[in-house]
Amino acid sequence: MTVSPLNAAVFRTSLPVLFGYLPLGAAFGVLFSDLGYHWSYAVAMGIFIYAGAGQFLAVGLIANQAGLTEMAIATLLLNSRHIFYGLSLMNRMHNRGWRKWYQIFGLTDETYSLITSTPVPHGINAGQFHFRITAMNQLYWVVGCGLGAWLGSQLEFSTDGIAFVLPALFMVLTIEQYKHLKDIRPFLTALLIGIGTLAFVSRDHMLLVAILLSLSVLMMQYASINRRATNE
Amino acid sequence: MNNLTTFWYLTGVIAVLAGTTFLTRALPFLVLSRAANHPLLNHLGRLLPPIVMVLLVVYSFKNDAALSVSFLPELGCLALVAVLHLAFRQPLLSIVGGTAAYMTLVQMGLS
């Protein structure tokens, strides 16, 4: 069996997410299995919802038999940061038609990070590359959800600490972003905002508040660039 | 709950969560597709990804879904990832090296 250069590049790029999503998905599945429902519901959630924090939140809401309106509001608040991911991808969406909408559907933190930070390998179609990364990442997640829910609490987690692959991946991608941008200021701004919100904002809202603050800084900077341009 | 009630409740939950999650991801594409080439969106497209990357690193200190971290081991291992990556620029090596170190610390009970 031969592996095409495209698939090889997709697998190599998404490999860290495999090691992150399998245990995280399994952790969700184990948690879900405690509710006593059939494991196929956990798989369905991985397929149709596909959101890490969102699915963890859902387990708590289902356990409390929460109403659908309450669930919708909680999910909107939790995931609202993703609105801003899309904002920065408008010009980089290489796919059209259903592939484009699937890629938007699959825009998790990890997929967004890989797509914005990994250069498309030479000779490979950008749209195909991004589409397959999105699909591979979701496959890892769905398999993790299913395994966790199926094996339930029989699953032994001798893999403590493996979830560190995701922060490690974000660290690597931060450095790649820096090599590409060659300007330290956005990174320092983000670090300052990050530490500030880490200290003062609750876990559930930290990322959203931090992204909103960053967005206001970028807007003010954009306005001042424009002012300077019109004054000259 | 009987099986049928369970089925409809969970199907409703999945439909609502799938819809709202997709909405948050699709909203800018639905609302702003005509403004895609606006210079402000170019500005955000260039600078938002690096900012989000840093924020995701910082956020992991608070994201205890699967990491039960105390501060120092994670900080130390992230520094190791950065050093490895600056030295060799092999993503997998940096990630595997840092994660192996972190797992060792956690399983020795240091975290």
Interface residues (C-beta under 8 A of the other chain):
Chain A: R12 L15 P16 F19 P23 L24 A27 Y37 Y41 A44 M45 F48 I49 Y50 A51 G52 A53 G54 Q55 F56 A58 L61 I62 Q65 L68 M71 A72 T75 L76 N79 S80 R81 H82 I83 F84 Y85 G86 L87 S88 L89 M90 N91 R92 M93 K100 W101 I104 F105 L107 D109 Y112 S113 T116 S117 T159 D160 G161 I162 A163 F164 V165 L166 P167 A168 L169 F170 M171 V172 L173 T174 I175 E176 Q177 Y178 L181 P186 F187 T189 A190 L191 I193 G194 I195 L198 R203 M206 L207 A210 I211 S214 L215 L218 M219 Q221 Y222 I225
Chain B: T6 Y9 L10 G12 V13 I14 A15 V16 L17 A18 G19 T20 T21 F22 L23 T24 R25 A26 L27 P28 F29 L32 S33 A35 A36 N37 P39 L40 L41 N42 H43 L44 G45 R46 L47 L48 P49 P50 I51 V52 M53 V54 L55 L56 V57 V58 Y59 S60 F61 K62 N63 D64 A65 A66 L67 E74 C77 L78 V81 A82 H85 L86 P91 L92 S94 I95 G98 T99 Y102 M103 L105 V106 Q107 S111
